[in-house]
Amino acid sequence: MASIMTQVDASGEVYPLQSSKSKSPLSERTVRAGLLTTGGRLFTKCLDFITLLILARFLGPEEFGLVAMAMTAVLIVETLSEMPLAAALLNHQQPTESMYDTALSIAALRALTIIALLCVMAWPLSLLYQEPRLIALQSALSLAPAMRGLLSQKLTEYTRVMDFRRDVALDIIAKAGALLIAAILAIATGSYWAIAIGKISSTALAMVASYFLAPQRFRFTLCDWHVFSDMLGWNAARQFLSAVNWQADKIVLPRYVDIGTFGQFTWADNLIAVPAQAIIQPITPPLFSAFVGARQAGYLGKAYLKASAGVYSIMAPLFLAMGMLSEPIIHLILGPAWRETAPILTWLAFAAAVGYAPTVLLPALAMSLNRTRIAFVKLAIEFCVKVPLIVGLTMAMTLQGLLIGHAIAAVIGFLVNLFLVGKLIQLRIVTQLSSLLRPTVAMLPMALILFAVQPLFTPDDGALQTFLNLAWVSALAAAIFTATTLILWKFAGAPDSCESLLLRMTRKLVTG
């Protein structure tokens, strides 16, 4: 398959040669690609939810617990072995066939390593948990992460030009197929293997379909290893620290609180992760491609500021609303018995608004410059700050100490991010803060409204009443935030920013 090429016009915008008849600015193509991937992710999340409901109807807690026990090791090994092969390919304007062959060969070696490692770990883990069924189950589940990394590397040809239709199609094919297979097995057998085979079949379907959508022949070679070595080396170190940072609180907290409190924290933490899975993960590939194009055109700093302000304008108000509406959210999703989860969700949501929303783009920025060691440095600093804070404060103050540790680590992580971005693309800290000023100020009236409507929600409300109140309150808060942001943007002289991009895209949608 011929490489899909790009061109740069006089203004510095990047366009794909094959779509020159319908040129559009990089920022607009990034937004459209982000909307496509986010919409696709939301649809597949619905398929996941339907699958879960069907499985829960025919299987019991023991079956889910057994698979979850096996998946713990699978998820950790997969996280530690993740390789940004596509990012390395995207950093080359015209990757050769040999580079694609090398990428797929590295992916194949990774797959074999994952299978071997998880199969070897299965027996000692079965002894640790006194569960002999783990041996066969974990060995089988090792196929899922192995095949997930074996997608056709030629998909990056379409990522390069912001065409993510194939990625969305693969996700839908995988989830829909897994739903059908898992449902049939659960109804027919009532066995935990329905869950496991559903997970395995999802990655198998995606892997097979990828070679139809982006054909590539397998030729084993490592002759272009040097293209990937630096990025893979730093990424391996980054993934190790990421895994430790990710699991530190869950390792420490159960030793100092009862299992019920730990369950409340886990549920709150899972709810905070939903926006990242539904929004940030699907928009990261388009933004990475946009950064690569902006770097080649010479305006990476401007592109980063626009993207950072846009992501912050979406995520920070969302986390703010989750924090201030934590009680009705918990009441609606989990029921009144989980009321004590609400303050935990509030702490974690506010910490995410400060430490996650403004910093989430640094890894994509670093990879676009082929300087993944900067992302590693950030994780290393977070490790040195977050882990001692969480361990020490949890030992001293149990759950409250852990939440305080999260809040302090979030503030420090935000400051570190400002410094590292400035080092990467020579953006002053004041300039970075200025790009976040309008959405931050716009959240003040939104917060006042959310505070004023608190008396509307009571523990005696039914699920329908709680849902309806949450719906109109959230819509009102979003409208106030949007209106305030646009007013502030107008007062600032209507600069070329994420607000102007939003208005431009809205006009195109309205006018057709």
N, C-alpha and C positions, 0 to 999 in steps of 0.2 A: 504494500500500500504506500502510495506517495506521501511524503511529509506534507503537512498543512503549514503553509508559510504565512508570515505576517509582514506588513509594511508599516512604515512610519511616515505620516504626512508632515507638512510644513509646520503645523502647530504643535507637533510632538505627540499626537494621539496615535495609538497603535490599532491597526485594522487587519483582519484576515484577508488575504488576497482573493480567496474564493467568494467572499461576500462583499466585494468592493462596490457592487451596485447598491447595496443597502448599508452604507457605512453609518456607524453611530459611535459616539465617544466611548472611550474605555469605561468611564464611570457608569454610563447608562447600561452598557453590556454587563458590567459587574452586578448591578442591581437586578437586571432581568435574570441573570444566571443564579443569583442568590434567591430570588423569588421562586424560580423553578426548583432548585434543590431543596429549599425549605418546604415548599408545598409537597414535593415528593416525600420528604421525610415525615411530614405530618400525616400523610396518607398511609405510609407504611407503619407508623406508630399506631394508627387505628387498626391495621391488620394484626399487629402484635397484640393489641388489646383484645380483639375478637378471639385470637388463638388462645390467649390466657383464659378467657371466659369459658371456652369450650373444654380446655384441659382441666380447669378447676371443676367443671361439672362432672367429669368422668374419673378424675384422679383425686387422691387425698393428699393431706399435708405430708405424709411420709414419703410419697413419691417425689413431691417437689423438693423436700428437704434433702433427699438422697442425691438428686441431680445438682442441687445448689452446692452440696458438699464437694462434689467432683468438679464443678465449674470454678470453684475458688482457685485451685491450682492452675486450671486452664487459663483463666483470665490473667493471672499474675504472669505466667510464662509468656502469654501472647503480648502483654504490655511490655515486658522486658525485651522481647525479640522484635518489636515493631521496627520496620525499616522504611525510610522515606525515599524509596527508589524513584517514584514518580517526580518528586521534587528535584532530585538530581538530574533527571532527564529534562525537566522543564527549564532548568538553568542553562541548557544548551539550545541555541536557536535552531540548529539543524542537526539533531542527534542522528548518528549513523545506525545502520542495521546491526552492526556489531555491538553498539551500546545497548540496544533493545535486547539482543541475545544475552548479553552479560547480565542485565537487570533480571531477566527471567531465570537465568541460571542461579543467580544469588537467591532469588525467591524460592527456587526448588531446594537449594541447600538448607535454607531456613526452615522450609516445611519438613524436611527429613529430620532436622535437629529437634523441632518441636515434638514431632511424633515420638522420637526416641526418648527424649527427656521425660515427657509425660507418662510414657509406658514404664520407664524405670522408676518414676516416683509413685506409681499407682500402688505397688505392693506395700512399701513402708507407710503410706498414708492410710491404706486399709487396716494395717495393724494399729496405727495411732488412733483411728476412729472406731476400731473394732467392727468394721463393716466390710466383709469380704466381697460384696457386690461392687465395691469401688474399683477393683482391679479391671474387670471387663468394661465397666462404664467409663472410667476415665481414659482408658486406652482408646475406646471408640470415639469419645469426645475430642481427642487430640486431633482428629481429622478436620474438625471445624476450623480452628485457627490456621492449620496447615493449608487448607484449600483457600481460605480467605486471602492469603498472600499470593496465590497463583493466578490471579486475574491477568488477562492479556495486558502487557505493558503498552501496547499500541493505543490504549484508551487515553494516554497522555497527549496524543496527537489532537484529540478533540478538546481536552482540558485547556490546551494552549490557546485555543481560539474561543474560549468561554462557551463551548457547546457541551452541556452536561445532560443532554437528553438520554444518552446511553447509560450514564451512571444512574439516573433516576429509574430508567427501564430495568436495569439489573436489580436494583433494590426492590422494585415492585414484583418482578418475576420471582426473586428469592423468597420474599415474605409471603406472597400469595401461594406459592408452591409448598412452603413449609406449613402454612395454615391447613391446606388440603391434606397433606400427608400426615401431620400430627393429629388432626381431627379424626381421620379414618382409623389410625392406629389406636388412639385413645378409646374410641367407641368400640372397636373390635376386640381389643386386648385388655384395656384398663391397666396397662403396665407403664412403669416409669420410662420404659424405652420409647414411648411415644414422644416424650419431651426431648430425649436425647437425639432420636432420629430426626425430629423436627429441626433441631439446631444444625445437625450435620447436613441435612438435605438443603437447608437454606443456602449455605456456603457452596455446596456442590452445584446447585442450579445456577448460582451467580457465576461461578467459575466457568462452567460449560458455555453459558450464554455469552460470556464476554468474548469468546473466540469466534462466535458468529457475528457479533456486532463490531469487533475490531480484530480481524484475523491476524494471527502471528504463529509462525512455525517455531518449534522448539529446537534450538541448536545450542548444545552446551559449550560455553566458552566463558573465560574470565579475563580475556585479553584487555578489556577496557575497565578493569577493576579500579584503576586510579580515578576514574570519573566519579565513583561512588565512595571511595575509601574515607575521605575526610568527613563527609556528611554522615556516613554510617558510623564512624568511630565516635564522633561527638554525640550522635543520636543515641547510641547504645548507653553511653554514660548518662545522658539526659533521661532516658527511659527508666534507668535504675533509680535515679533520684526521684523521678515522678512517681514510681510505684511506691517508694518508701513514704514520700510526702502524702500520697493518696491514702495509704493504709495506717499511718501513724496513730491517728486518733482511735481507730477501730481496734488497734492492737492494745493500746494502753487502757482505754476507758473501761472495758469489762472487768478489769482487775479491781476497780474502785467503786463500781456501782452495781446495783442488782440488774438482772437480765431484763426486767421490764423497762427500766430507765435507759438501758442500752438500746432496746428496741425502739423507744421513742426518738432517741438521737438518730438512729439509723434511718427511720422513716423521714425525719426532717431533712437529713442529709440527702436522701434520695429525691425528695421533692425539689431541693435546690438544684440538683443535677439535671432535672427535666429541661429547663430552658437551654442549658448547654447542649444537650443531646438533640433537641428539636430545632434550635436556631443556630448556635455557634458552629457545631460540627458540619452542617450542610453548607454554610456560607464560607467556611474557611478555604476550600479549594478555589472558588471563584476569586476570593480576595488574594490568595497567593498568586494566581495567574495574573491578576491585575497589578500586583506589586512587581512581578517579573517584567510585564510590559511597560510599566511606569519607569522602572529602572533603566530599561533599554532606551526609553524616550527621554530620560533625563529629568523627570519630575517626581521622583519617588517620595520626597518629603511632603509635597502637596497631597499626593495620593494617600499617604499614610494618615495625615491629619484628617482628611475628609472621611476615610474609612473608620478611623478610631472614634471620631465624634459621632458618626452614624451608628456604630455598634453600641457605643456608650448610651446614646439616646434611646436605643431599644432596650438594652439589658438593665441599666441602672433604674429606670422607672418601674420596670417589671419586678426587680428585686425589692424596691421600695414598697410597692403595692403588696407583694407577698409578705413582707415583714409587718406592715401595718394592718393587714387583713388576715393575719395568721390564724386567729381564733375561728372565724367563720370558714376559712379554707379547711382547717383540720376537722371542724364539725361536719362539713359537707362530705369530705373524702373518707375520713376514718371513723367518724361518729363521736358522740360526747365522751365515751370512755377514754379517748385519747387526748383529752383537753390539755393535759400537761405537756404535750408536744408543741403547743402553740408558742410559748416563749422561746423554746429552742429554735424553732423555725425563724422567729424574729431575729435572734442574734445571728444566725447563719446567713439570713437574707441580707441584713445590713452589712455584714462582713463581705459578702459576695459583691454587693454594689460598689464597695470601695476597692477590694483587692482583686476582683475577677473581671468585672465589666470594663475597666479602663486598660487592662493589661493583657487581654486575651490574644491580641494580634502580634505580640512580640515573636513567637515561634515562626509564624508565617513570614514576617518581615526578615528575620534572620536567615531563614531558608532561601528566600528570594535573592539574598546577597551571598549565598553559599557560606554563611558564617554561623553555622548552627552551634558553635561553641559559645556564642553569646547567650543563646537560650539555655545552654548547660550552666553557664555562670549564674543566670537568674535562679535556676532550680537549686544550684548549690548554695546560694545565699539563703534562699527560702528554707532549705534543709537545715542550715546552721542556725536559723532563727526559729522556725516553726517547731521543729521536733523538740529541742530543749524547752521551749516555752510550754508546749502542750504537755510534755512529760512532767515538768516541774510543777506547773500550776494544777494539773490534774491530781498529782500526788498530794498537793497542799489543800485544794478546794474542790476536788472531784469534778462533777459536771460543770459547775459554774466556772471553775478554773480553766477547763478546756475551752469553754466559750469565750472567755476573756483572752485566752491564748490565740484563738482564731482571729479575734478582732485586732489585736496588736500585730499579728503576723500579716493581716490584710493591709494595714497602713504602711508597714515597712515594705511589703511587696510592691505597693503602688509607687513609693518613692524610688525603690531600686529600678523599677520599670522605666520611670522618667529618665533616670541617669543612663541606662543602657540604650534606650532608643536614641538619646542625644549622641551617644558614642557611635552608634551604628550609622546614622544618617545626618549627623551634625544639626540636629534640631534643638534649639535652646529649650530649657525646662519651662521658661515663661511662655514660650510659643505653644508648647504642648498643653499647658494648663489653660491657656486662653481658648484653645479649641474645645475644651470641655466646659467652659464657663456658662455658655447659654443653656445647655441642657441641665446643668446643675442648678442654676437660678430658676429655671422653669419648673423644677421639681418642688420648689417651696410652696407655691399655691396648690399644687397637687397634694402635697403632704397635709396641708391645712384642711382640704376637703376630706381626705381620708380620715383624718383625726375627728372631724366634725360629725361624720356619719357612724362613728363607733357605736353609739347607743341604739342604732337600728338593729344590730345583731344581738340576740340573746340566746342562752343555752337551750331555751325551750322551743326555738324555731324548728319547724319541720324542714326536711331536705329541700322541698320545692321552694319554700319561702326563702331559705338561705341562698339557694342558687339564683333566684330572681333578683334578690337584693345585691348579691355579688356581681351579677351581670350588669345592672344599670349603674352601680357605683363604679365599677371598673371602666365602663364606657365613658362615664362623666369624667373620671380622673384622667383617662387617656386624652379626651378632647381638650381638657384644660391644659394639660402638658403641651399638646401639639400647638394649640392657639398661642400660649405664652411663648413657646420657642419661636414661632413665626413672627410674633410681634417684636421680640428681642432681635431677631435676625434683620427685620426691616429697619429698626432703630440703628443697627450697626452698619447700615448702608447697603444691605442686601449683597454681601460678598459671595464669591463662588465657593460654596460649602455644601455640606450634606443637605441643608434646607433647600438650596437652589436646585439641587439634583432631584429632591423629592417633588418640588413644584413642577419641574420640567417633565418628569415622568408622569405626574398626575395629569398635566395638560394633554400629553400624548394619548393617555388612556381615555380621557373624556372626548377628545376630538377624533379619536380613532386613528 
